């Protein structure tokens, strides 16, 4: 029954089935929207609106994002975003998902080629090599944790850089790729996709040490110096190029990227916490039922906390297993897979990042586990002669492994449903990561967009207790209070958001938008220009500023028209309209002078007196304002607007 498992025809058909099943599992994800960093790298990024300037992506790191603080040299990602924007003729997330998924399918095929090659290097005459490689590939394709990366458009940097690493390794493995140094091309592309692409150097080194002929591991006591020299010669091109590119990218193109983005913790605290984060990742590999789009893992103190010590124990155990399995040819895929896992985690484990943990970071390191664990299962089954015990045992094992794949396929389908909308995703985060202030805020934001301001405010207040100095939260508090017409509170939060942030244009933009909605165009213009000083590529600020400029210009045209009319044929309506335009533009002195001209024509005009009162109040000339409103009320005692403005003036006089 199982004799054809090693045939190429069986492997090809199985691989096609894996691809079809993977497509079926992810079929509900293509409509999923933009999230997180997608907004500043795609939605609000003017640089990707045209492919005419695509060469600048490789020379100017500013093109990656509309936010200077998120400046990063990832030109391949910027180019992909620009291509997808062009194909979609706008912001249609489907085209981005199509593109990402195509390369994911390519990676699945290459994963099979890589795992099978590594397994054959370790056990050439084992009939179960092909089926084990197929299981490893299917597990990788359907694993629920990978849905966190495939559903998140900006995380294409993780999936595509991983593809480049696998491609580079395969090209090195095949003679023509090694002879012509073709493996260096995807390596360079990978580094230009994400900085973690530089990890191809230590991964390739691990491969050479473990699997190349006359390995350093095999009889390492014999001709040790010669073997080390051979290894250094083989790895030299990769080492030189990756190191040079990484240094050039980091220290010349984006020098600020070499500095920690998490200023609230020490490097030691961050690295020690990563010991527990690794347990979190391993837990998601084994049973990914607590995946969160925004985990709430924070820095753990002190270093001897049980969680950290448990992580250290697990890491040491895995390192011991990695070293032990390296010395036996049959077990080396396990050693290589574990080394891949730790190497891929190094970039996010050593440099303190804003987020202590993120589940989409698991994609690259998990490739190593998808190589090691299936091979480990095969070794255990072989050790206990399970395959020799009869067909029932073999069918039983196949059934168990099939259940694992079906379970992951179902989990992936469900995770894609959760990623289907902002509301469902952030509700999931509030449940699984309740200590995450950003998660609470973002779910509140989904409710605010639906007009449920009280529910939104409830979640914003929860977030404020967790992250009291979060400038985006203060901006959203300003927006929701503005929507509730609580203008004084709204102003307070908008201004505090601006004070809390020095790099993002968002606080100035949203305050400018708020002022524009209040028809305070001149003041809005000031803040939008400040936003563009921070981020020249912030397209939302540019668009709103253009609209405001047009309205200001229209206002100036209207003023000219009214002045011309007053000069030739003065009438009460023209004076009143002119004073209102001046008032909206905060030209309060002109409001007063215009209304005084009107009073020469109509001394009992209550509107004129009320507008004079309002203008004086705006300039905090409370006594003059009160005098004007009293005159209006002498003429019309029932004039409610004048009563309100008089109260505004007298309250401030008394204070």
ZAMARGU-4260 file (C-alpha; in steps of 0.2 Angstrom, whole numbers, plus 5000, padded with zeros to 4 digits):
<rodrens>
0) 5000/5000/5000 | 5014/5012/5004 | 5027/5006/4992 | 5025/5021/4980 | 5028/5034/4993
5) 5045/5038/4987 | 5040/5040/4968 | 5042/5057/4960 | 5025/5055/4953 | 5017/5053/4970
10) 5027/5067/4977 | 5022/5079/4963 | 5004/5075/4965 | 5005/5077/4984 | 5013/5094/4982
15) 4999/5099/4970 | 4986/5094/4983 | 4995/5103/4997 | 4995/5119/4986 | 4976/5117/4982
20) 4972/5113/5000 | 4982/5128/5006 | 4973/5139/4993 | 4956/5133/4999 | 4960/5136/5017
25) 4965/5154/5014 | 4951/5157/5001 | 4942/5168/5014 | 4957/5180/5017 | 4959/5189/5000
30) 4946/5202/5005 | 4954/5206/5022 | 4958/5225/5024 | 4974/5234/5029 | 4980/5234/5047
35) 4993/5241/5058 | 5008/5247/5049 | 4999/5245/5032 | 4992/5263/5035 | 5009/5272/5036
40) 5017/5261/5023 | 5003/5260/5010 | 4987/5270/5014 | 4996/5286/5019 | 5012/5284/5009
45) 5013/5295/4994 | 5029/5287/4988 | 5020/5271/4982 | 5007/5281/4972 | 5018/5280/4956
50) 5031/5268/4949 | 5040/5283/4940 | 5051/5286/4955 | 5054/5267/4959 | 5073/5269/4959
55) 5072/5281/4973 | 5065/5267/4984 | 5083/5260/4984 | 5092/5276/4988 | 5080/5285/5000
60) 5073/5276/5015 | 5060/5289/5018 | 5050/5282/5004 | 5046/5266/5015 | 5034/5275/5026
65) 5024/5292/5029 | 5031/5292/5047 | 5049/5297/5050 | 5050/5287/5066 | 5046/5271/5055
70) 5060/5275/5043 | 5067/5259/5037 | 5077/5253/5022 | 5066/5240/5014 | 5066/5245/4996
75) 5059/5228/4989 | 5044/5230/5000 | 5041/5248/4995 | 5042/5242/4977 | 5030/5228/4979
80) 5018/5240/4987 | 5020/5252/4973 | 5017/5238/4960 | 5001/5232/4969 | 4995/5250/4970
85) 4997/5252/4952 | 4989/5235/4947 | 4974/5239/4959 | 4974/5257/4952 | 4972/5262/4970
90) 4970/5255/4988 | 4962/5238/4984 | 4969/5226/4997 | 4964/5211/4986 | 4979/5214/4974
95) 4991/5214/4989 | 4984/5198/4996 | 4985/5190/4978 | 5004/5195/4977 | 5008/5189/4994
100) 4999/5173/4992 | 5008/5169/4976 | 5025/5170/4984 | 5019/5160/4999 | 5014/5146/4987
105) 5031/5147/4979 | 5039/5146/4996 | 5029/5130/5000 | 5036/5122/4984 | 5054/5127/4989
110) 5051/5121/5007 | 5048/5104/5000 | 5064/5104/4990 | 5074/5110/5004 | 5067/5098/5017
115) 5069/5083/5006 | 5087/5088/5001 | 5092/5090/5020 | 5084/5073/5024 | 5092/5064/5010
120) 5109/5071/5015 | 5106/5063/5032 | 5098/5046/5027 | 5099/5042/5008 | 5091/5025/5008
125) 5076/5028/5019 | 5059/5026/5010 | 5050/5038/5021 | 5061/5053/5017 | 5048/5059/5003
130) 5033/5057/5014 | 5041/5065/5029 | 5046/5080/5018 | 5028/5081/5011 | 5021/5081/5029
135) 5034/5095/5034 | 5028/5105/5019 | 5010/5103/5022 | 5012/5107/5041 | 5021/5123/5036
140) 5008/5127/5023 | 4993/5125/5035 | 5000/5129/5052 | 4989/5141/5060 | 5002/5153/5067
145) 5008/5157/5049 | 4991/5165/5046 | 4996/5179/5057 | 5009/5183/5044 | 5000/5179/5028
150) 4985/5190/5033 | 4995/5205/5038 | 5000/5214/5022 | 5015/5223/5030 | 5021/5207/5036
155) 5025/5202/5018 | 5043/5208/5023 | 5044/5192/5034 | 5036/5180/5022 | 5046/5186/5007
160) 5063/5188/5016 | 5060/5170/5022 | 5057/5165/5004 | 5074/5173/4999 | 5083/5164/5012
165) 5076/5147/5007 | 5080/5151/4989 | 5097/5157/4992 | 5101/5141/5002 | 5094/5130/4988
170) 5104/5139/4975 | 5119/5136/4985 | 5115/5118/4987 | 5114/5115/4968 | 5130/5115/4959
175) 5126/5128/4945 | 5120/5140/4959 | 5136/5138/4969 | 5147/5139/4954 | 5140/5155/4947
180) 5137/5162/4964 | 5118/5164/4960 | 5114/5161/4978 | 5120/5178/4982 | 5106/5187/4972
185) 5091/5181/4982 | 5102/5184/4998 | 5104/5203/4993 | 5085/5204/4988 | 5081/5196/5005
190) 5092/5209/5015 | 5083/5223/5005 | 5066/5216/5010 | 5070/5215/5029 | 5085/5216/5039
195) 5083/5198/5045 | 5088/5193/5028 | 5106/5195/5034 | 5103/5179/5044 | 5106/5169/5028
200) 5124/5170/5032 | 5124/5160/5049 | 5111/5149/5042 | 5122/5144/5027 | 5136/5142/5039
205) 5127/5130/5049 | 5122/5120/5033 | 5140/5120/5027 | 5146/5114/5044 | 5133/5100/5046
210) 5130/5094/5028 | 5145/5098/5016 | 5157/5084/5012 | 5171/5083/5024 | 5161/5092/5037
215) 5170/5100/5051 | 5159/5090/5063 | 5164/5073/5055 | 5181/5068/5063 | 5184/5086/5068
220) 5200/5081/5076 | 5207/5076/5060 | 5214/5090/5048 | 5204/5103/5059 | 5214/5118/5052
225) 5211/5112/5034 | 5193/5110/5037 | 5191/5127/5045 | 5200/5135/5030 | 5188/5126/5018
230) 5173/5132/5028 | 5179/5150/5028 | 5182/5150/5010 | 5165/5143/5006 | 5156/5156/5017
235) 5167/5171/5013 | 5157/5178/4999 | 5141/5177/5009 | 5149/5184/5025 | 5157/5199/5016
240) 5142/5204/5006 | 5129/5202/5020 | 5140/5211/5033 | 5144/5225/5021 | 5126/5227/5015
245) 5119/5226/5033 | 5132/5239/5039 | 5129/5251/5024 | 5110/5250/5026 | 5110/5252/5045
250) 5123/5264/5048 | 5123/5275/5032 | 5105/5274/5025 | 5096/5272/5041 | 5108/5276/5056
255) 5093/5279/5068 | 5088/5260/5065 | 5104/5255/5075 | 5097/5263/5090 | 5084/5254/5101
260) 5066/5259/5098 | 5061/5254/5116 | 5068/5268/5127 | 5059/5262/5142 | 5069/5246/5146
265) 5087/5241/5146 | 5094/5229/5134 | 5097/5216/5148 | 5079/5217/5153 | 5073/5216/5135
270) 5084/5201/5131 | 5080/5192/5147 | 5062/5194/5144 | 5065/5186/5127 | 5068/5170/5136
275) 5050/5169/5140 | 5045/5176/5123 | 5053/5160/5115 | 5042/5149/5126 | 5027/5159/5120
280) 5032/5156/5102 | 5036/5137/5105 | 5018/5136/5113 | 5011/5143/5097 | 5021/5131/5087
285) 5014/5116/5097 | 4996/5122/5100 | 4992/5140/5092 | 4975/5143/5101 | 4981/5160/5109
290) 4987/5169/5094 | 4985/5188/5096 | 4987/5201/5083 | 4995/5212/5096 | 5001/5202/5111
295) 5002/5210/5129 | 5018/5202/5134 | 5028/5216/5144 | 5045/5217/5151 | 5048/5204/5165
300) 5057/5209/5181 | 5068/5203/5190 | 5079/5192/5179 | 5077/5178/5191 | 5058/5178/5188
305) 5051/5160/5186 | 5045/5164/5168 | 5063/5169/5163 | 5071/5155/5172 | 5059/5142/5164
310) 5064/5150/5147 | 5082/5149/5150 | 5080/5130/5155 | 5070/5127/5139 | 5083/5136/5128
315) 5098/5127/5136 | 5089/5111/5133 | 5086/5115/5115 | 5104/5120/5113 | 5110/5104/5121
320) 5099/5094/5109 | 5106/5104/5094 | 5124/5100/5099 | 5121/5082/5103 | 5111/5079/5086
325) 5125/5087/5076 | 5137/5073/5079 | 5127/5060/5072 | 5123/5061/5053 | 5106/5054/5054
330) 5100/5067/5067 | 5108/5082/5059 | 5091/5089/5052 | 5086/5091/5070 | 5102/5101/5074
335) 5100/5111/5058 | 5082/5115/5061 | 5085/5121/5079 | 5100/5132/5074 | 5089/5140/5061
340) 5076/5143/5074 | 5088/5152/5086 | 5097/5161/5072 | 5081/5168/5064 | 5076/5175/5081
345) 5092/5184/5085 | 5088/5201/5076 | 5072/5203/5086 | 5079/5196/5102 | 5095/5206/5104
350) 5089/5224/5099 | 5075/5231/5110 | 5060/5234/5100 | 5044/5244/5104 | 5034/5227/5104
355) 5042/5214/5116 | 5034/5200/5106 | 5024/5199/5090 | 5016/5183/5083 | 5020/5187/5065
360) 5039/5186/5069 | 5037/5167/5071 | 5036/5164/5052 | 5055/5164/5049 | 5061/5155/5064
365) 5047/5142/5063 | 5054/5136/5046 | 5068/5128/5056 | 5056/5119/5067 | 5046/5113/5052
370) 5063/5105/5046 | 5068/5098/5063 | 5051/5091/5071 | 5045/5080/5057 | 5062/5072/5055
375) 5062/5070/5074 | 5045/5061/5073 | 5052/5050/5059 | 5068/5045/5069 | 5057/5041/5085
380) 5045/5030/5074 | 5060/5021/5066 | 5068/5018/5083 | 5053/5009/5090 | 5051/5000/5073
385) 5033/5006/5071 | 5033/5004/5052 | 5038/4985/5055 | 5023/4982/5067 | 5011/4981/5053
390) 5000/4991/5042 | 4988/4996/5056 | 5001/5005/5065 | 5006/5015/5049 | 4988/5019/5046
395) 4986/5025/5064 | 5001/5036/5062 | 4995/5043/5046 | 4978/5047/5054 | 4986/5056/5068
400) 4996/5067/5057 | 4981/5070/5046 | 4971/5076/5061 | 4985/5088/5065 | 4985/5095/5047
405) 4966/5096/5047 | 4966/5105/5064 | 4979/5118/5058 | 4969/5120/5042 | 4953/5124/5052
410) 4963/5135/5063 | 4970/5145/5049 | 4953/5147/5041 | 4946/5154/5058 | 4961/5166/5060
415) 4958/5173/5043 | 4940/5176/5048 | 4946/5185/5063 | 4957/5196/5052 | 4942/5200/5041
420) 4938/5216/5049 | 4946/5229/5061 | 4931/5226/5074 | 4933/5207/5074 | 4952/5208/5075
425) 4953/5220/5089 | 4939/5212/5099 | 4950/5196/5098 | 4965/5206/5105 | 4955/5213/5119
430) 4951/5195/5124 | 4968/5187/5122 | 4979/5202/5127 | 4968/5212/5140 | 4983/5221/5146
435) 4987/5228/5129 | 4982/5247/5129 | 4983/5248/5110 | 4972/5234/5108 | 4959/5242/5119
440) 4960/5258/5110 | 4959/5250/5093 | 4943/5241/5097 | 4936/5257/5104 | 4941/5265/5088
445) 4930/5253/5078 | 4915/5257/5089 | 4918/5276/5087 | 4918/5273/5068 | 4901/5265/5070
450) 4895/5281/5080 | 4895/5271/5097 | 4904/5285/5106 | 4900/5280/5124 | 4907/5262/5121
455) 4922/5269/5112 | 4925/5281/5126 | 4924/5266/5138 | 4938/5257/5129 | 4948/5272/5127
460) 4948/5275/5146 | 4953/5257/5149 | 4967/5260/5137 | 4972/5276/5146 | 4974/5267/5162
465) 4986/5255/5154 | 4995/5267/5142 | 4992/5285/5149 | 5006/5293/5138 | 5001/5286/5122
470) 4999/5300/5109 | 4988/5291/5097 | 4976/5287/5111 | 4975/5305/5116 | 4972/5309/5098
475) 4957/5297/5098 | 4951/5304/5114 | 4951/5321/5106 | 4941/5314/5091 | 4928/5305/5102
480) 4925/5320/5113 | 4924/5331/5098 | 4910/5320/5091 | 4901/5321/5107 | 4902/5340/5106
485) 4913/5341/5122 | 4924/5354/5113 | 4934/5359/5128 | 4939/5341/5133 | 4943/5338/5114
490) 4955/5353/5113 | 4964/5347/5129 | 4967/5329/5122 | 4972/5335/5105 | 4985/5347/5112
495) 4991/5334/5124 | 4993/5322/5110 | 5004/5335/5101 | 5015/5337/5116 | 5017/5319/5119
500) 5024/5316/5101 | 5038/5324/5092 | 5039/5313/5076 | 5022/5307/5070 | 5012/5319/5060
505) 4996/5311/5066 | 4992/5322/5081 | 4994/5338/5070 | 4984/5330/5056 | 4969/5325/5067
510) 4969/5341/5076 | 4969/5350/5059 | 4955/5340/5053 | 4945/5344/5069 | 4948/5362/5067
515) 4943/5361/5049 | 4927/5353/5054 | 4924/5368/5065 | 4927/5379/5050 | 4943/5386/5058
520) 4953/5385/5042 | 4967/5396/5046 | 4971/5388/5062 | 4969/5371/5054 | 4981/5376/5040
525) 4995/5380/5053 | 4994/5362/5061 | 4993/5353/5044 | 5009/5362/5039 | 5017/5357/5055
530) 5012/5339/5051 | 5020/5340/5034 | 5036/5347/5042 | 5037/5331/5052 | 5032/5320/5037
535) 5033/5327/5019 | 5025/5311/5013 | 5010/5311/5024 | 4997/5311/5010 | 4982/5314/5021
540) 4989/5330/5028 | 4993/5335/5010 | 4975/5332/5004 | 4967/5341/5018 | 4978/5355/5017
545) 4974/5357/4998 | 4955/5357/5003 | 4958/5370/5016 | 4968/5381/5005 | 4955/5380/4992
550) 4942/5385/5005 | 4953/5399/5012 | 4955/5405/4994 | 4936/5404/4991 | 4934/5414/5008
555) 4946/5427/5002 | 4936/5428/4985 | 4920/5430/4995 | 4928/5444/5006 | 4933/5453/4990
560) 4916/5451/4982 | 4907/5458/4998 | 4919/5473/5000 | 4916/5477/4982 | 4897/5476/4984
565) 4898/5487/5001 | 4908/5500/4992 | 4896/5502/4977 | 4879/5497/4986 | 4881/5495/5005
570) 4867/5484/5013 | 4865/5476/5030 | 4866/5458/5024 | 4883/5461/5016 | 4890/5468/5031
575) 4883/5454/5042 | 4890/5441/5030 | 4907/5449/5029 | 4908/5450/5048 | 4904/5431/5049
580) 4917/5427/5037 | 4930/5437/5047 | 4924/5428/5062 | 4927/5411/5055 | 4944/5416/5049
585) 4948/5422/5067 | 4950/5440/5061 | 4941/5447/5076 | 4947/5465/5074 | 4940/5466/5057
590) 4923/5458/5064 | 4922/5473/5076 | 4926/5486/5063 | 4914/5479/5050 | 4900/5478/5063
595) 4904/5496/5068 | 4902/5502/5050 | 4885/5493/5049 | 4879/5502/5065 | 4882/5518/5056
600) 4868/5512/5044 | 4857/5503/5056 | 4861/5509/5074 | 4849/5496/5082 | 4855/5481/5073
605) 4856/5467/5087 | 4866/5455/5076 | 4880/5468/5074 | 4881/5471/5093 | 4881/5452/5096
610) 4895/5449/5083 | 4905/5463/5092 | 4902/5454/5108 | 4908/5437/5102 | 4924/5445/5094
615) 4929/5454/5110 | 4926/5438/5120 | 4937/5428/5108 | 4951/5440/5111 | 4947/5439/5130
620) 4942/5457/5131 | 4927/5452/5142 | 4922/5470/5148 | 4920/5476/5130 | 4911/5460/5125
625) 4899/5462/5139 | 4895/5480/5135 | 4891/5476/5117 | 4879/5461/5122 | 4870/5473/5135
630) 4867/5485/5120 | 4860/5471/5110 | 4848/5465/5124 | 4843/5483/5127 | 4836/5483/5109
635) 4829/5465/5110 | 4828/5458/5128 | 4823/5440/5121 | 4839/5438/5110 | 4845/5422/5117
640) 4862/5421/5108 | 4866/5438/5115 | 4861/5432/5133 | 4873/5417/5130 | 4888/5428/5125
645) 4885/5440/5139 | 4885/5425/5152 | 4902/5420/5144 | 4909/5437/5146 | 4902/5440/5164
650) 4908/5423/5170 | 4925/5427/5165 | 4925/5445/5172 | 4919/5437/5189 | 4933/5425/5188
</rodrens>
